[in-house]
Amino acid sequence: MKKLLLVGTALTVLFGGSALAADLRRPAYTPPPPPPPVFSWTGFYIGGNLGGAWARGSVNDSLFGLSASSDRSGFIGGGQVGVNYQFSNIVLGAEWDFDWTSLDATGNGRFVPGVGTLQGSANTRWISTLAARFGVVLNNGVLLYGKAGGAWVDNHATITNLNNGASISASNTNSGWVVGGGVEWAIAGNWSAKLEYDFVKLDDLTFGPGPFLGNTFTASREIQMFKVGLNYRFGSL
């Protein structure tokens, strides 16, 4: 009986030790890390931008058929607010932006027989647009988009007779339309950065006659803008 007990004890120790050794050799199970969250563009956002602007235009008179260029480049800077809604890989939204500009131009002057040398100047104080945005998500966190809508510009134009100092000016909020597009990247948390190009076409501005023999003047202008911007998104709708 004692022999059987000793044999049983030995077998228990042998197989128990083998199982324990096997447990010690087996690596602990480590679950795989969870997949990264899918970035969503849905939500309200606010941001700032800066860049450059290039204005092309002319001032024409109705009496002598003269035309003076008002081409000029300058800086722009301001901010934007907007909203996006994403479904699948499509993003729809709207954006309003406002930018101050340094677009000022003064011509060299044109001599008009019997009148004198007329000089034209034009400046744009600010540009604002309200546009729909439509985009496609290329991968997690990269948005390629286009935009189209209305544009408003604060324009000021002056015609001056350099011989006698007589002048006529007009200042108003001129309207038009905007089309553009860009790419936006999610960079950290709710922050995103963008590059954007916009083209603004303005309605003509007519003023006069003033002291120039009943002459009226028409100013036309289009503006191209290239911006870099930073947005902060306030979460999903």
C-alpha positions in Angstrom: 0.0 0.0 0.0 2.8 2.3 0.9 4.4 1.5 -2.5 1.3 2.5 -4.4 1.0 5.7 -2.4 4.6 6.6 -3.2 4.2 5.8 -6.9 1.0 7.9 -7.0 2.7 10.8 -5.3 5.7 10.6 -7.7 3.4 10.6 -10.7 1.4 13.6 -9.4 4.6 15.6 -8.9 6.0 14.5 -12.3 2.9 15.5 -14.3 2.1 18.5 -12.2 5.6 19.8 -12.6 5.5 19.2 -16.4 2.2 21.2 -16.6 3.6 24.0 -14.5 6.7 24.2 -16.8 4.5 24.2 -19.8 2.4 27.1 -18.3 5.6 29.0 -17.6 6.8 28.6 -21.2 3.5 29.7 -22.7 3.5 33.6 -23.5 0.7 35.7 -22.0 -2.0 36.7 -24.4 -1.9 40.3 -25.5 -5.0 41.6 -27.4 -4.3 43.6 -30.5 -4.5 47.4 -30.2 -7.8 49.0 -31.2 -8.0 50.5 -34.7 -7.5 54.3 -34.8 -10.7 56.3 -34.8 -12.1 57.4 -38.2 -11.9 61.2 -38.5 -15.1 62.9 -39.3 -15.4 66.4 -40.9 -18.9 66.9 -39.5 -19.3 69.9 -37.2 -19.0 73.7 -36.9 -15.6 75.3 -37.2 -13.8 78.7 -36.9 -10.4 79.7 -38.1 -8.0 82.3 -39.6 -6.2 82.8 -42.8 -3.6 84.9 -44.6 -2.2 85.0 -48.1 -1.8 87.0 -51.3 -4.3 88.6 -53.7 -4.0 89.8 -57.3 -6.4 92.3 -58.8 -6.9 92.9 -62.5 -9.1 95.7 -63.7 -9.5 98.9 -65.6 -11.3 102.3 -65.3 -12.9 103.5 -68.6 -14.6 106.8 -69.5 -17.6 107.3 -71.7 -16.6 110.5 -73.4 -13.1 110.0 -74.7 -12.8 106.2 -74.7 -9.8 106.1 -72.5 -8.9 103.1 -70.4 -6.5 103.0 -67.4 -5.3 99.8 -65.8 -5.9 99.2 -62.0 -3.9 95.9 -61.8 -2.3 95.4 -58.4 -1.2 92.7 -56.0 -1.2 92.8 -52.2 -1.7 90.9 -49.0 -4.9 89.6 -47.4 -5.7 88.3 -43.9 -8.8 87.5 -41.9 -11.0 84.7 -40.7 -13.7 82.2 -41.6 -16.6 80.3 -39.9 -18.4 77.3 -41.4 -20.1 74.0 -41.0 -19.6 70.6 -42.6 -21.7 67.4 -42.7 -20.0 64.2 -43.8 -21.8 61.1 -45.1 -19.7 58.2 -46.5 -16.7 59.9 -48.1 -18.7 63.0 -49.2 -18.6 66.3 -47.3 -21.2 69.1 -47.8 -21.1 72.5 -46.1 -21.1 76.3 -46.1 -18.4 78.9 -45.3 -18.4 82.6 -44.7 -15.0 84.4 -44.7 -13.9 88.0 -44.3 -10.4 89.4 -45.3 -8.8 92.8 -45.1 -6.6 93.6 -48.1 -3.8 96.0 -49.2 -5.0 96.2 -52.8 -4.3 99.8 -53.8 -3.5 101.0 -57.3 -2.8 104.4 -58.8 -2.3 104.9 -62.6 0.3 107.1 -64.3 -2.3 109.5 -65.8 -3.6 110.1 -69.3 -3.5 113.5 -71.1 -6.9 114.5 -72.6 -6.7 117.6 -74.9 -8.7 120.5 -73.6 -9.2 118.8 -70.2 -5.8 118.0 -68.7 -4.1 114.9 -67.3 -6.5 112.5 -65.7 -5.2 110.0 -63.1 -7.2 107.1 -61.8 -6.8 105.2 -58.5 -8.6 102.3 -56.9 -8.4 100.4 -53.7 -10.1 97.4 -52.1 -10.4 97.6 -48.3 -12.0 94.2 -47.7 -13.3 91.1 -49.4 -16.1 88.8 -48.0 -17.6 85.6 -49.5 -20.4 83.3 -48.6 -20.1 80.0 -50.4 -21.3 76.4 -50.5 -18.5 73.8 -50.1 -18.6 70.3 -51.5 -15.7 67.8 -51.1 -14.5 64.3 -51.2 -12.5 62.6 -48.4 -9.4 61.0 -50.1 -8.3 59.1 -47.0 -8.7 59.4 -43.2 -8.1 63.1 -42.6 -7.6 64.6 -46.1 -10.4 66.6 -47.8 -10.4 67.8 -51.4 -13.1 70.4 -51.9 -14.6 73.1 -54.2 -16.7 76.1 -53.3 -19.0 78.5 -55.1 -21.2 81.4 -54.0 -21.5 85.2 -53.6 -18.8 87.8 -53.0 -18.8 91.4 -51.7 -16.0 93.9 -51.9 -15.5 97.3 -50.5 -14.2 99.4 -53.4 -13.1 103.0 -53.7 -12.3 104.7 -57.0 -11.1 108.2 -57.7 -10.5 110.2 -61.0 -8.3 113.3 -60.5 -7.4 116.1 -63.0 -3.7 116.7 -62.2 -3.8 120.1 -63.8 -6.4 121.7 -61.7 -7.0 119.3 -58.8 -10.7 118.6 -59.7 -11.7 115.0 -58.8 -14.6 112.7 -58.5 -14.8 109.6 -56.3 -17.1 106.6 -55.7 -17.1 104.2 -52.8 -19.5 101.3 -52.3 -19.9 97.6 -51.5 -19.6 95.9 -54.8 -21.1 92.5 -55.3 -20.1 89.6 -57.5 -19.5 85.8 -57.4 -16.7 83.5 -56.2 -15.5 80.0 -57.3 -12.5 78.2 -55.7 -11.2 75.1 -54.2 -8.5 73.6 -52.0 -7.3 70.8 -49.8 -7.6 70.5 -46.0 -5.7 68.2 -43.7 -6.6 67.0 -40.2 -3.4 67.7 -38.2 -4.1 67.2 -34.5 -7.3 66.6 -32.5 -9.9 69.0 -33.8 -7.4 71.2 -35.7 -7.0 71.2 -39.5 -4.9 73.2 -42.0 -5.9 74.2 -45.5 -4.6 75.6 -48.8 -7.2 77.4 -51.0 -7.5 79.3 -54.3 -10.4 81.6 -55.0 -11.4 83.7 -58.0 -13.8 86.7 -57.5 -15.5 88.4 -60.4 -17.1 91.7 -59.5 -20.0 93.7 -61.0 -18.9 97.0 -62.7 -18.9 100.2 -60.7 -20.1 103.3 -62.6 -19.7 106.9 -61.3 -19.8 110.5 -62.5 -20.2 112.8 -64.2 -18.7 115.3 -61.7 -16.6 118.1 -63.0 -15.5 116.3 -66.2 -17.8 117.7 -69.0 -20.5 115.2 -68.3 -18.1 112.3 -68.5 -18.9 109.1 -66.6 -16.4 106.4 -65.5 -16.8 102.6 -65.2 -14.5 100.5 -63.1 -14.3 96.7 -63.5 -12.3 94.3 -61.4 -11.6 90.6 -60.8 -9.5 89.3 -57.9 -7.6 86.1 -57.4 -6.6 84.9 -53.9 -4.4 82.2 -52.5 -4.7 81.5 -48.8 -3.3 79.3 -46.1 -5.6 78.7 -43.1 -6.1 77.0 -39.8 -9.5 75.7 -38.5 -10.7 74.4 -35.2 -13.8 72.1 -35.4 -16.2 72.1 -32.4 -17.3 68.4 -32.8 -20.0 66.6 -34.6 -23.6 67.8 -35.2 
